[in-house]
Amino acid sequence: MTIRCLAVDDEPLALDILESYISKLPFLHLVKTCSSATEAMQVLQEEQIDLMFLDIEMPELTGIQLLNILKNQPLIIFTTAYPDYALEGFNQDAVDYLLKPIPYDRFLKAVTKAQDRIQRSGKSQQEVTPAATVLQPVPEHDFMFVKADYKTIRVDFADILWIEGLKDYIIIQTKDQKIITLLSMNKMMEKLPESKFLRVHRSFIVSLQKIDSIEKSRIRIGAKEIPIGEVYKEHFLKWVEENNIQ
């Protein structure tokens, strides 16, 4: 499967870096580079594009404005020097949000996500009917953004071990850090994929993939013991039974 790419950035150096990165991966094909959103619109009308690397801050028309104009759009990976647009990029259903200067490993991680989305959709852009000019993105994320310490932080779901509620705040415990943010447990559950997370206590949400053991009314994740609340116990035990781990 070949993913047809478009790179849009008003900085020549940024385009050169993207072109270099794309050339290293045989499953990516760079159709064209564009120095403006207006030029990109023309290419999107004429070419089949699966994935667009899109800068946000550009003269005349920003990347966000371009997406708001397009009726159909390819998968998007934002490339920008400004972290302030992270939440807006997330709302645009972007595959990923890369901050310049872009390390190659982060680029590779982002395009792997895009490849996974296209594979899960069951078809590449080259397999769609001629009437469709772009591949519709699959509305699924494997990360979220939260506000903490006066900045917006990206949190990958795969890195979360557990989440603990403390009145109006929650603590997101990941493999590498503890993030404290102003959010309710109910709102957090709305952000998390149901297949990967479960609320097991009034004050705890656990990553189902990170559970090491279950003993009576306790869950162990690493050295952490998490209680199973009576209100949530039946639902949790049902999940245990359905997943054949008893």
GROMACS elastic network, one bead per residue, 0.5 to 0.9 nm:
[ bonds ]
;  ai    aj funct       b0    kb
    1    27     6  0.64157   500
    1    28     6  0.88181   500
    1   115     6  0.89587   500
    1   119     6  0.86508   500
    1   123     6  0.89827   500
    1   124     6  0.70287   500
    1   126     6  0.88191   500
    2    26     6  0.78347   500
    2    28     6  0.57527   500
    2    29     6  0.66148   500
    2   124     6  0.76712   500
    2   125     6  0.88190   500
    2   126     6  0.82331   500
    3    27     6  0.60357   500
    3    29     6  0.59805   500
    3    30     6  0.84497   500
    3    49     6  0.79049   500
    3    50     6  0.58264   500
    3    51     6  0.68758   500
    3   114     6  0.89493   500
    3   115     6  0.75616   500
    3   118     6  0.86033   500
    3   124     6  0.71901   500
    3   125     6  0.75656   500
    3   126     6  0.85377   500
    4    27     6  0.86993   500
    4    28     6  0.62018   500
    4    30     6  0.60422   500
    4    31     6  0.61887   500
    4    48     6  0.71568   500
    4    49     6  0.52031   500
    4    50     6  0.51464   500
    4    51     6  0.62964   500
    4    52     6  0.85850   500
    4   125     6  0.77351   500
    4   126     6  0.85294   500
    5    22     6  0.85314   500
    5    28     6  0.67783   500
    5    29     6  0.58076   500
    5    31     6  0.56566   500
    5    32     6  0.73822   500
    5    33     6  0.88586   500
    5    48     6  0.88871   500
    5    49     6  0.57926   500
    5    50     6  0.60518   500
    5    52     6  0.55968   500
    5    53     6  0.74673   500
    6    29     6  0.87455   500
    6    30     6  0.60545   500
    6    31     6  0.58338   500
    6    32     6  0.54326   500
    6    33     6  0.59456   500
    6    34     6  0.76245   500
    6    40     6  0.78837   500
    6    43     6  0.84428   500
    6    44     6  0.86239   500
    6    49     6  0.66511   500
    6    50     6  0.81890   500
    6    51     6  0.64184   500
    6    53     6  0.61576   500
    6    54     6  0.82315   500
    7    15     6  0.67366   500
    7    18     6  0.71725   500
    7    19     6  0.78783   500
    7    30     6  0.76591   500
    7    31     6  0.84664   500
    7    32     6  0.66621   500
    7    34     6  0.61499   500
    7    35     6  0.85027   500
    7    40     6  0.84198   500
    7    51     6  0.86665   500
    7    52     6  0.58165   500
    7    54     6  0.62543   500
    7    55     6  0.84472   500
    8    15     6  0.73334   500
    8    32     6  0.87150   500
    8    33     6  0.59209   500
    8    35     6  0.57839   500
    8    36     6  0.63815   500
    8    37     6  0.68331   500
    8    39     6  0.86020   500
    8    40     6  0.66812   500
    8    52     6  0.73766   500
    8    53     6  0.60157   500
    8    55     6  0.60684   500
    8    63     6  0.84945   500
    8    79     6  0.89423   500
    9    12     6  0.73279   500
    9    14     6  0.67696   500
    9    15     6  0.62387   500
    9    33     6  0.79348   500
    9    34     6  0.63615   500
    9    35     6  0.50004   500
    9    36     6  0.62945   500
    9    37     6  0.80406   500
    9    53     6  0.82410   500
    9    54     6  0.65131   500
    9    55     6  0.51302   500
    9    56     6  0.81474   500
    9    57     6  0.85991   500
    9    58     6  0.72185   500
    9    63     6  0.89799   500
    9    79     6  0.82913   500
    9    80     6  0.89786   500
   10    14     6  0.80557   500
   10    15     6  0.80458   500
   10    34     6  0.75841   500
   10    36     6  0.57858   500
   10    37     6  0.87561   500
   10    55     6  0.77882   500
   10    57     6  0.85282   500
   10    58     6  0.61160   500
   10    59     6  0.79035   500
   11    14     6  0.53562   500
   11    15     6  0.65426   500
   11    16     6  0.88462   500
   11    35     6  0.70699   500
   11    58     6  0.89545   500
   12    15     6  0.51219   500
   12    16     6  0.61902   500
   12    17     6  0.87536   500
   12    35     6  0.75355   500
   13    17     6  0.62827   500
   13    18     6  0.87101   500
   14    17     6  0.51893   500
   14    18     6  0.63123   500
   14    19     6  0.86021   500
   14    79     6  0.88533   500
   14   100     6  0.83662   500
   14   101     6  0.83404   500
   14   102     6  0.89258   500
   15    18     6  0.51083   500
   15    19     6  0.60019   500
   15    20     6  0.84962   500
   15    33     6  0.68400   500
   15    34     6  0.81960   500
   15    35     6  0.82345   500
   16    19     6  0.50816   500
   16    20     6  0.61319   500
   16    21     6  0.86557   500
   17    20     6  0.50798   500
   17    21     6  0.61943   500
   17    22     6  0.85847   500
   17   102     6  0.84622   500
   18    21     6  0.50784   500
   18    22     6  0.59971   500
   18    23     6  0.84755   500
   18    53     6  0.82467   500
   18   102     6  0.88624   500
   18   107     6  0.87514   500
   19    22     6  0.51860   500
   19    23     6  0.61319   500
   19    24     6  0.88893   500
   19    30     6  0.72675   500
   19    33     6  0.80477   500
   20    23     6  0.52540   500
   20    24     6  0.67328   500
   21    24     6  0.54466   500
   21    25     6  0.73199   500
   21   104     6  0.69582   500
   21   107     6  0.76674   500
   21   108     6  0.83648   500
   22    25     6  0.56674   500
   22    26     6  0.81796   500
   22    27     6  0.88723   500
   22    28     6  0.60538   500
   22    29     6  0.71819   500
   22    30     6  0.68514   500
   23    26     6  0.71215   500
   23    28     6  0.72914   500
   23    29     6  0.75564   500
   23    30     6  0.77450   500
   24    28     6  0.84223   500
   25    28     6  0.56765   500
   25    29     6  0.83903   500
   25   108     6  0.87963   500
   26    29     6  0.74523   500
   27   115     6  0.86839   500
   28   111     6  0.87464   500
   30    33     6  0.76384   500
   31    47     6  0.80838   500
   31    48     6  0.87821   500
   31    49     6  0.77740   500
   32    40     6  0.88962   500
   32    43     6  0.79489   500
   33    40     6  0.82275   500
   34    37     6  0.74412   500
   34    38     6  0.86941   500
   34    39     6  0.59654   500
   34    40     6  0.58120   500
   34    43     6  0.85656   500
   35    38     6  0.86540   500
   35    39     6  0.70288   500
   35    40     6  0.79856   500
   35    58     6  0.86507   500
   36    39     6  0.53268   500
   36    40     6  0.64019   500
   36    41     6  0.88792   500
   36    58     6  0.68193   500
   36    59     6  0.75230   500
   36    60     6  0.82447   500
   36    61     6  0.75734   500
   36    62     6  0.85158   500
   36    63     6  0.88875   500
   37    41     6  0.62530   500
   37    42     6  0.88773   500
   37    54     6  0.86235   500
   37    55     6  0.88512   500
   37    58     6  0.75473   500
   37    59     6  0.86025   500
   37    60     6  0.81761   500
   37    61     6  0.59106   500
   37    62     6  0.67543   500
   37    63     6  0.64917   500
   37    65     6  0.86917   500
   37    66     6  0.62332   500
   38    41     6  0.51830   500
   38    42     6  0.67342   500
   38    60     6  0.84030   500
   38    61     6  0.71223   500
   38    66     6  0.79911   500
   39    42     6  0.53088   500
   39    43     6  0.65556   500
   39    44     6  0.88495   500
   40    43     6  0.50734   500
   40    44     6  0.61406   500
   40    45     6  0.86764   500
   40    66     6  0.87391   500
   41    44     6  0.51486   500
   41    45     6  0.63962   500
   41    46     6  0.89007   500
   41    66     6  0.77256   500
   41    70     6  0.80921   500
   42    45     6  0.52403   500
   42    46     6  0.65107   500
   42    47     6  0.86727   500
   43    46     6  0.51327   500
   43    47     6  0.57056   500
   43    48     6  0.85737   500
   43    49     6  0.86016   500
   44    47     6  0.54152   500
   44    48     6  0.68246   500
   44    49     6  0.66325   500
   44    73     6  0.84428   500
   44    74     6  0.88591   500
   44   133     6  0.75838   500
   44   134     6  0.77836   500
   45    48     6  0.80936   500
   45   133     6  0.72377   500
   46   133     6  0.82298   500
   47   133     6  0.72874   500
   47   134     6  0.85887   500
   48    74     6  0.89738   500
   48   125     6  0.66587   500
   48   126     6  0.73832   500
   48   132     6  0.86149   500
   48   133     6  0.55403   500
   48   134     6  0.59118   500
   48   135     6  0.83692   500
   49    52     6  0.71943   500
   49    73     6  0.86299   500
   49    74     6  0.62194   500
   49    75     6  0.86598   500
   49   125     6  0.69003   500
   49   126     6  0.88845   500
   49   133     6  0.75005   500
   49   134     6  0.57802   500
   49   135     6  0.73737   500
   50    73     6  0.86106   500
   50    74     6  0.51035   500
   50    75     6  0.61668   500
   50    76     6  0.88247   500
   50   118     6  0.84318   500
   50   124     6  0.73016   500
   50   125     6  0.55600   500
   50   126     6  0.85096   500
   50   134     6  0.63073   500
   50   135     6  0.56682   500
   50   136     6  0.86194   500
   51    73     6  0.88615   500
   51    74     6  0.52969   500
   51    76     6  0.58904   500
   51    77     6  0.75002   500
   51   111     6  0.88283   500
   51   114     6  0.75586   500
   51   134     6  0.89620   500
   51   135     6  0.83494   500
   52    73     6  0.87429   500
   52    74     6  0.63392   500
   52    75     6  0.61705   500
   52    76     6  0.50409   500
   52    77     6  0.62580   500
   52    78     6  0.82244   500
   53    75     6  0.86950   500
   53    76     6  0.61033   500
   53    78     6  0.58129   500
   53    79     6  0.64300   500
   54    63     6  0.61767   500
   54    64     6  0.89560   500
   54    76     6  0.68112   500
   54    77     6  0.61776   500
   54    79     6  0.56392   500
   54    80     6  0.80057   500
   55    58     6  0.70173   500
   55    62     6  0.77605   500
   55    63     6  0.57852   500
   55    64     6  0.88265   500
   55    77     6  0.87201   500
   55    78     6  0.57948   500
   55    80     6  0.53105   500
   55    81     6  0.86242   500
   56    61     6  0.88929   500
   56    62     6  0.52786   500
   56    64     6  0.61868   500
   56    65     6  0.86751   500
   56    78     6  0.70686   500
   56    79     6  0.71616   500
   56    80     6  0.60426   500
   56    81     6  0.87357   500
   56    82     6  0.84504   500
   56    85     6  0.81271   500
   57    61     6  0.82768   500
   57    62     6  0.53882   500
   57    63     6  0.67229   500
   57    64     6  0.86656   500
   57    80     6  0.73016   500
   57    81     6  0.85211   500
   57    82     6  0.82983   500
   58    61     6  0.61357   500
   58    63     6  0.70136   500
   59    62     6  0.66512   500
   61    64     6  0.82715   500
   61    65     6  0.61443   500
   61    66     6  0.66129   500
   62    65     6  0.51484   500
   62    66     6  0.62429   500
   62    67     6  0.88227   500
   63    66     6  0.50401   500
   63    67     6  0.64339   500
   63    68     6  0.87901   500
   63    78     6  0.83564   500
   64    67     6  0.52201   500
   64    68     6  0.63397   500
   64    69     6  0.88289   500
   64    88     6  0.81760   500
   64    89     6  0.77429   500
   64    92     6  0.80544   500
   65    68     6  0.50378   500
   65    69     6  0.63603   500
   65    70     6  0.88767   500
   66    69     6  0.52114   500
   66    70     6  0.64089   500
   67    70     6  0.52162   500
   67    71     6  0.81559   500
   67    72     6  0.86183   500
   67    73     6  0.70914   500
   67    92     6  0.79429   500
   68    71     6  0.78005   500
   68    92     6  0.89013   500
   70    73     6  0.61013   500
   72   132     6  0.88092   500
   72   133     6  0.79124   500
   72   134     6  0.63876   500
   72   135     6  0.78162   500
   72   136     6  0.67524   500
   73    76     6  0.80300   500
   73   133     6  0.86510   500
   73   134     6  0.58799   500
   73   135     6  0.68370   500
   73   136     6  0.63287   500
   73   137     6  0.75900   500
   74   125     6  0.89348   500
   74   133     6  0.89169   500
   74   134     6  0.53435   500
   74   135     6  0.51522   500
   74   136     6  0.59986   500
   74   137     6  0.64190   500
   75    93     6  0.83812   500
   75    94     6  0.68053   500
   75    95     6  0.66031   500
   75   114     6  0.71454   500
   75   117     6  0.88023   500
   75   118     6  0.88233   500
   75   134     6  0.87320   500
   75   135     6  0.71275   500
   75   136     6  0.70850   500
   75   137     6  0.52656   500
   75   138     6  0.83030   500
   76    92     6  0.84947   500
   76    93     6  0.77605   500
   76    95     6  0.57219   500
   76    96     6  0.73349   500
   76    97     6  0.88323   500
   76   114     6  0.84378   500
   76   137     6  0.82879   500
   77    89     6  0.89828   500
   77    94     6  0.57676   500
   77    95     6  0.54340   500
   77    97     6  0.58923   500
   77    98     6  0.72440   500
   77   110     6  0.72991   500
   77   111     6  0.81423   500
   77   114     6  0.83489   500
   78    89     6  0.71807   500
   78    94     6  0.70165   500
   78    95     6  0.81215   500
   78    96     6  0.63927   500
   78    98     6  0.58935   500
   78    99     6  0.82377   500
   79    82     6  0.89627   500
   79    96     6  0.87415   500
   79    97     6  0.62637   500
   79    99     6  0.59270   500
   79   100     6  0.66885   500
   79   102     6  0.79110   500
   80    83     6  0.75266   500
   80    85     6  0.85583   500
   80    97     6  0.78083   500
   80    98     6  0.64278   500
   80    99     6  0.51886   500
   80   100     6  0.56595   500
   80   101     6  0.84992   500
   80   102     6  0.89118   500
   81    98     6  0.83338   500
   81    99     6  0.53002   500
   81   101     6  0.73538   500
   82    85     6  0.63443   500
   82    86     6  0.80985   500
   82    99     6  0.69777   500
   82   100     6  0.81383   500
   83    86     6  0.55226   500
   83    87     6  0.88115   500
   83    97     6  0.87925   500
   83    98     6  0.89456   500
   83    99     6  0.69134   500
   83   151     6  0.86518   500
   83   152     6  0.75362   500
   84    87     6  0.74836   500
   84    88     6  0.84515   500
   84   151     6  0.82357   500
   84   152     6  0.73962   500
   85    88     6  0.53217   500
   85    89     6  0.60171   500
   85    90     6  0.85844   500
   86    89     6  0.50470   500
   86    90     6  0.61354   500
   86    91     6  0.87064   500
   86    97     6  0.68579   500
   86   145     6  0.74503   500
   86   152     6  0.72852   500
   86   153     6  0.86173   500
   86   154     6  0.83013   500
   87    91     6  0.62805   500
   87    92     6  0.87566   500
   87   144     6  0.87713   500
   87   145     6  0.65453   500
   87   146     6  0.85899   500
   87   152     6  0.77741   500
   88    91     6  0.50449   500
   88    92     6  0.64475   500
   89    92     6  0.51026   500
   89    93     6  0.69441   500
   89    94     6  0.60407   500
   89    96     6  0.83564   500
   89    97     6  0.70622   500
   90    93     6  0.53897   500
   90    94     6  0.57142   500
   90    95     6  0.83108   500
   90    96     6  0.79793   500
   90    97     6  0.79172   500
   90   141     6  0.88113   500
   90   144     6  0.76389   500
   90   145     6  0.76940   500
   91    94     6  0.74921   500
   93    96     6  0.86252   500
   93   137     6  0.77360   500
   93   138     6  0.84078   500
   93   139     6  0.64460   500
   93   140     6  0.77305   500
   93   141     6  0.77024   500
   94    97     6  0.71008   500
   94   137     6  0.85141   500
   94   139     6  0.89948   500
   94   141     6  0.83649   500
   95   110     6  0.69955   500
   95   111     6  0.83646   500
   95   113     6  0.67522   500
   95   114     6  0.61821   500
   95   117     6  0.84810   500
   95   137     6  0.85512   500
   95   140     6  0.85689   500
   95   141     6  0.71936   500
   95   142     6  0.88370   500
   96   109     6  0.89123   500
   96   110     6  0.57243   500
   96   111     6  0.84804   500
   96   113     6  0.79555   500
   96   114     6  0.84185   500
   96   141     6  0.88256   500
   96   143     6  0.87591   500
   97   110     6  0.80772   500
   98   101     6  0.84905   500
   98   102     6  0.63738   500
   98   103     6  0.88496   500
   98   106     6  0.72876   500
   98   107     6  0.73607   500
   98   110     6  0.80217   500
   99   102     6  0.58289   500
   99   103     6  0.87736   500
  100   103     6  0.79939   500
  102   105     6  0.84727   500
  102   106     6  0.68428   500
  102   107     6  0.67177   500
  103   106     6  0.54888   500
  103   107     6  0.64134   500
  103   108     6  0.87932   500
  104   108     6  0.60950   500
  104   109     6  0.85865   500
  105   108     6  0.50409   500
  105   109     6  0.61858   500
  105   110     6  0.86730   500
  106   109     6  0.50056   500
  106   110     6  0.61853   500
  106   111     6  0.87356   500
  107   110     6  0.51631   500
  107   111     6  0.63100   500
  107   112     6  0.85633   500
  108   111     6  0.53285   500
  108   112     6  0.60728   500
  108   113     6  0.86751   500
  109   112     6  0.51779   500
  109   113     6  0.64413   500
  109   114     6  0.89060   500
  110   113     6  0.52002   500
  110   114     6  0.64837   500
  110   115     6  0.87825   500
  111   115     6  0.60713   500
  111   116     6  0.84906   500
  112   116     6  0.61493   500
  112   117     6  0.86705   500
  113   116     6  0.50279   500
  113   117     6  0.62647   500
  113   118     6  0.87483   500
  113   142     6  0.87802   500
  114   117     6  0.51135   500
  114   118     6  0.63298   500
  114   119     6  0.86256   500
  115   118     6  0.52375   500
  115   119     6  0.61526   500
  115   120     6  0.86017   500
  116   119     6  0.50826   500
  116   120     6  0.60757   500
  116   121     6  0.85283   500
  117   120     6  0.51463   500
  117   121     6  0.61508   500
  117   122     6  0.88809   500
  117   137     6  0.76707   500
  117   138     6  0.63796   500
  117   140     6  0.83711   500
  118   121     6  0.50480   500
  118   122     6  0.67003   500
  118   123     6  0.64101   500
  118   124     6  0.59747   500
  118   125     6  0.84846   500
  118   135     6  0.84836   500
  118   137     6  0.80761   500
  118   138     6  0.79288   500
  119   122     6  0.53505   500
  119   123     6  0.64360   500
  119   124     6  0.72853   500
  120   123     6  0.78841   500
  120   138     6  0.84249   500
  121   124     6  0.78920   500
  121   137     6  0.85035   500
  121   138     6  0.69237   500
  123   126     6  0.78745   500
  123   127     6  0.58653   500
  123   128     6  0.70939   500
  123   135     6  0.88204   500
  124   127     6  0.54051   500
  124   128     6  0.69923   500
  124   135     6  0.73625   500
  125   128     6  0.55351   500
  125   129     6  0.87650   500
  125   132     6  0.86437   500
  125   133     6  0.80597   500
  125   134     6  0.65310   500
  125   135     6  0.54515   500
  126   129     6  0.82800   500
  127   130     6  0.89515   500
  128   131     6  0.81303   500
  128   132     6  0.65094   500
  128   133     6  0.83211   500
  128   134     6  0.85362   500
  128   135     6  0.78466   500
  129   132     6  0.57337   500
  129   133     6  0.83587   500
  130   133     6  0.68749   500
  132   135     6  0.75240   500
  137   140     6  0.85977   500
  138   141     6  0.87763   500
  140   193     6  0.89414   500
  141   144     6  0.74513   500
  141   157     6  0.89046   500
  141   193     6  0.85711   500
  142   155     6  0.88837   500
  142   156     6  0.61287   500
  142   157     6  0.56944   500
  142   158     6  0.74797   500
  142   192     6  0.89701   500
  142   193     6  0.83036   500
  143   154     6  0.68918   500
  143   155     6  0.55393   500
  143   157     6  0.52235   500
  143   158     6  0.80376   500
  143   192     6  0.87371   500
  144   153     6  0.83494   500
  144   154     6  0.58175   500
  144   155     6  0.54021   500
  144   156     6  0.65077   500
  144   157     6  0.74426   500
  144   191     6  0.74512   500
  144   192     6  0.83489   500
  145   152     6  0.63206   500
  145   153     6  0.54283   500
  145   155     6  0.59843   500
  145   156     6  0.86968   500
  146   151     6  0.83956   500
  146   152     6  0.56116   500
  146   153     6  0.53527   500
  146   154     6  0.65737   500
  146   155     6  0.73759   500
  146   179     6  0.87914   500
  146   181     6  0.68906   500
  146   182     6  0.88172   500
  147   150     6  0.67776   500
  147   151     6  0.56570   500
  147   153     6  0.60669   500
  147   154     6  0.88949   500
  147   180     6  0.85272   500
  147   181     6  0.60380   500
  147   182     6  0.76526   500
  148   151     6  0.55692   500
  148   152     6  0.62912   500
  148   153     6  0.68231   500
  148   179     6  0.68745   500
  148   180     6  0.61583   500
  148   181     6  0.51650   500
  148   182     6  0.78150   500
  149   152     6  0.81552   500
  149   179     6  0.87908   500
  149   180     6  0.81304   500
  149   181     6  0.81873   500
  153   179     6  0.87995   500
  155   158     6  0.85891   500
  155   159     6  0.73229   500
  155   160     6  0.77637   500
  155   172     6  0.89638   500
  155   174     6  0.84115   500
  156   159     6  0.54614   500
  156   160     6  0.70436   500
  156   174     6  0.88674   500
  157   160     6  0.54584   500
  157   161     6  0.88153   500
  157   174     6  0.89070   500
  157   192     6  0.77262   500
  157   193     6  0.84550   500
  157   196     6  0.84319   500
  157   207     6  0.84810   500
  158   161     6  0.82227   500
  158   174     6  0.87087   500
  158   196     6  0.89736   500
  158   207     6  0.84438   500
  158   209     6  0.85784   500
  159   173     6  0.84869   500
  159   174     6  0.51780   500
  159   175     6  0.56885   500
  159   176     6  0.80649   500
  160   163     6  0.77181   500
  160   172     6  0.69146   500
  160   173     6  0.59442   500
  160   175     6  0.66347   500
  160   206     6  0.83242   500
  160   207     6  0.65862   500
  160   210     6  0.83254   500
  161   172     6  0.78952   500
  161   173     6  0.56895   500
  161   174     6  0.52526   500
  161   175     6  0.66904   500
  161   205     6  0.89915   500
  161   206     6  0.64624   500
  161   207     6  0.55122   500
  161   208     6  0.86727   500
  161   209     6  0.85285   500
  161   210     6  0.59975   500
  161   211     6  0.83616   500
  161   221     6  0.72738   500
  162   171     6  0.83998   500
  162   172     6  0.64114   500
  162   173     6  0.54877   500
  162   174     6  0.72400   500
  162   197     6  0.87497   500
  162   204     6  0.70766   500
  162   205     6  0.57008   500
  162   207     6  0.57614   500
  162   210     6  0.83462   500
  162   221     6  0.82069   500
  162   226     6  0.89722   500
  163   170     6  0.67735   500
  163   171     6  0.55665   500
  163   173     6  0.59627   500
  163   174     6  0.87494   500
  163   185     6  0.85447   500
  163   188     6  0.89199   500
  163   203     6  0.80389   500
  163   204     6  0.56480   500
  163   205     6  0.50026   500
  163   206     6  0.63394   500
  163   207     6  0.84138   500
  164   169     6  0.86425   500
  164   170     6  0.55231   500
  164   171     6  0.50635   500
  164   172     6  0.66559   500
  164   173     6  0.79491   500
  164   185     6  0.81858   500
  164   202     6  0.89742   500
  164   203     6  0.53923   500
  164   205     6  0.65610   500
  164   206     6  0.87578   500
  165   168     6  0.75868   500
  165   169     6  0.61180   500
  165   171     6  0.63761   500
  165   172     6  0.89180   500
  165   183     6  0.87259   500
  165   184     6  0.73613   500
  165   185     6  0.62242   500
  165   202     6  0.77558   500
  165   204     6  0.62979   500
  165   205     6  0.84798   500
  166   169     6  0.50666   500
  166   170     6  0.55265   500
  166   171     6  0.75111   500
  166   184     6  0.87849   500
  166   203     6  0.71647   500
  167   170     6  0.76992   500
  167   184     6  0.78958   500
  167   203     6  0.89074   500
  168   181     6  0.88218   500
  168   182     6  0.61260   500
  168   183     6  0.61743   500
  168   184     6  0.59315   500
  168   185     6  0.86613   500
  169   180     6  0.67828   500
  169   181     6  0.56691   500
  169   183     6  0.53627   500
  169   184     6  0.64752   500
  169   185     6  0.84132   500
  170   179     6  0.81435   500
  170   180     6  0.57614   500
  170   181     6  0.56809   500
  170   182     6  0.64873   500
  170   183     6  0.61010   500
  170   184     6  0.68432   500
  170   185     6  0.70982   500
  170   188     6  0.86432   500
  170   203     6  0.87938   500
  171   178     6  0.65010   500
  171   179     6  0.55525   500
  171   181     6  0.67111   500
  172   177     6  0.82228   500
  172   178     6  0.57403   500
  172   179     6  0.50020   500
  172   180     6  0.63916   500
  172   181     6  0.80319   500
  173   176     6  0.79819   500
  173   177     6  0.62434   500
  173   179     6  0.64960   500
  173   180     6  0.88267   500
  174   177     6  0.53446   500
  174   178     6  0.62392   500
  174   179     6  0.79896   500
  175   178     6  0.85440   500
  183   186     6  0.84344   500
  183   187     6  0.66180   500
  183   188     6  0.68408   500
  184   187     6  0.52822   500
  184   188     6  0.62753   500
  184   189     6  0.87673   500
  185   188     6  0.50068   500
  185   189     6  0.62199   500
  185   190     6  0.87792   500
  185   199     6  0.88253   500
  185   202     6  0.82525   500
  185   203     6  0.75877   500
  185   204     6  0.82523   500
  185   205     6  0.81363   500
  186   189     6  0.51745   500
  186   190     6  0.65446   500
  187   190     6  0.51593   500
  187   191     6  0.67310   500
  188   191     6  0.52075   500
  188   192     6  0.65251   500
  189   192     6  0.52393   500
  189   193     6  0.79719   500
  189   194     6  0.79496   500
  189   197     6  0.80520   500
  189   198     6  0.81506   500
  189   199     6  0.77849   500
  189   205     6  0.80718   500
  190   193     6  0.79072   500
  190   194     6  0.85355   500
  192   195     6  0.86785   500
  192   196     6  0.76758   500
  192   197     6  0.66407   500
  193   196     6  0.56563   500
  193   197     6  0.63956   500
  194   197     6  0.55231   500
  194   198     6  0.68883   500
  195   198     6  0.80554   500
  195   208     6  0.82539   500
  196   206     6  0.85609   500
  196   207     6  0.59392   500
  196   208     6  0.55254   500
  196   209     6  0.67655   500
  197   205     6  0.67172   500
  197   206     6  0.56691   500
  197   208     6  0.55047   500
  197   209     6  0.82135   500
  198   204     6  0.87119   500
  198   205     6  0.55728   500
  198   206     6  0.56282   500
  198   207     6  0.67688   500
  198   208     6  0.67694   500
  198   236     6  0.75908   500
  199   202     6  0.75227   500
  199   203     6  0.82852   500
  199   204     6  0.60137   500
  199   206     6  0.63599   500
  199   228     6  0.89485   500
  199   232     6  0.70941   500
  199   236     6  0.82114   500
  200   203     6  0.81176   500
  200   204     6  0.59651   500
  200   205     6  0.59030   500
  200   206     6  0.70654   500
  200   226     6  0.84869   500
  200   227     6  0.75026   500
  200   228     6  0.51739   500
  200   229     6  0.60424   500
  200   230     6  0.87056   500
  200   231     6  0.82940   500
  200   232     6  0.52034   500
  200   233     6  0.67486   500
  200   235     6  0.83684   500
  200   236     6  0.66040   500
  201   205     6  0.69784   500
  201   226     6  0.83608   500
  201   227     6  0.66514   500
  201   228     6  0.53629   500
  201   230     6  0.77935   500
  201   231     6  0.75064   500
  201   232     6  0.61253   500
  201   233     6  0.82328   500
  202   205     6  0.83965   500
  202   228     6  0.88956   500
  202   229     6  0.68269   500
  202   231     6  0.83378   500
  202   232     6  0.82287   500
  203   229     6  0.89406   500
  204   226     6  0.73514   500
  204   227     6  0.79991   500
  204   228     6  0.84624   500
  206   209     6  0.85986   500
  206   210     6  0.76931   500
  206   211     6  0.77156   500
  206   219     6  0.88994   500
  206   221     6  0.86933   500
  206   226     6  0.85643   500
  207   210     6  0.53765   500
  207   211     6  0.69189   500
  208   211     6  0.56851   500
  209   212     6  0.85389   500
  210   220     6  0.89743   500
  210   221     6  0.62358   500
  210   222     6  0.84192   500
  211   214     6  0.76987   500
  211   219     6  0.68827   500
  211   220     6  0.62144   500
  211   221     6  0.50950   500
  211   222     6  0.80760   500
  212   219     6  0.76789   500
  212   220     6  0.56494   500
  212   221     6  0.52258   500
  212   222     6  0.66588   500
  213   218     6  0.85365   500
  213   219     6  0.60190   500
  213   220     6  0.52480   500
  213   221     6  0.71718   500
  213   222     6  0.89786   500
  214   217     6  0.75146   500
  214   218     6  0.58834   500
  214   220     6  0.62467   500
  215   218     6  0.52726   500
  215   219     6  0.64100   500
  215   220     6  0.79518   500
  216   219     6  0.83049   500
  216   228     6  0.87114   500
  217   226     6  0.85436   500
  217   227     6  0.59728   500
  217   228     6  0.51078   500
  217   229     6  0.76670   500
  217   230     6  0.86730   500
  217   233     6  0.80181   500
  218   225     6  0.62940   500
  218   226     6  0.54869   500
  218   228     6  0.55443   500
  219   224     6  0.81285   500
  219   225     6  0.56881   500
  219   227     6  0.63078   500
  219   228     6  0.70396   500
  220   223     6  0.67436   500
  220   224     6  0.56148   500
  220   226     6  0.62083   500
  220   227     6  0.88869   500
  221   224     6  0.52610   500
  221   225     6  0.66536   500
  221   226     6  0.78029   500
  222   225     6  0.81287   500
  228   231     6  0.85233   500
  228   232     6  0.68122   500
  228   233     6  0.59894   500
  228   236     6  0.82995   500
  229   232     6  0.53533   500
  229   233     6  0.58487   500
  230   233     6  0.50433   500
  230   234     6  0.76211   500
  231   234     6  0.73247   500
  231   235     6  0.84117   500
  232   235     6  0.56010   500
  232   236     6  0.62243   500
  232   237     6  0.87365   500
  233   236     6  0.51327   500
  233   237     6  0.60528   500
  233   238     6  0.84914   500
  234   237     6  0.52319   500
  234   238     6  0.61409   500
  234   239     6  0.87060   500
  235   238     6  0.50991   500
  235   239     6  0.63874   500
  235   240     6  0.88078   500
  236   239     6  0.50778   500
  236   240     6  0.63388   500
  236   241     6  0.87748   500
  237   241     6  0.61868   500
  237   242     6  0.85718   500
  238   241     6  0.51102   500
  238   242     6  0.61286   500
  238   243     6  0.86078   500
  239   242     6  0.51122   500
  239   243     6  0.62072   500
  239   244     6  0.87455   500
  240   243     6  0.53203   500
  240   244     6  0.64201   500
  240   245     6  0.58677   500
  240   246     6  0.66510   500
  241   244     6  0.52192   500
  241   245     6  0.65047   500
  241   246     6  0.63297   500
  242   245     6  0.80324   500
  243   246     6  0.82959   500
